[in-house]
């Protein structure tokens, strides 16, 4: 019986070109990521924050922040450090009128 199953799998593999033994990834097999948590903007002590934090404070998508940086047409200008973007905390406070 086991040899019949093996031969059926081999036929499926050869006819479709796909590996039927592999388990597809879906929401049930992936680990859930917990959302990042950032301190309140009033409590932020760093002079600059990363793109994810800036997007969180401005209620924008991270990709929107990257587009602002690329096109240089957004309300803020990032500081580029290598391949990373950093956003001045003071500029974010000024934009949001937070003391």
Protein Blocks (a to p, Z undefined) as FASTA:
>chain_A
ZZmmmmmmmmmmmmnopafkbccddfklpccddddddddfklpmbfbdcfklmmmmnopa
fklmmmmmmnopafbdcddehjbccddfklmmmmnopZZ
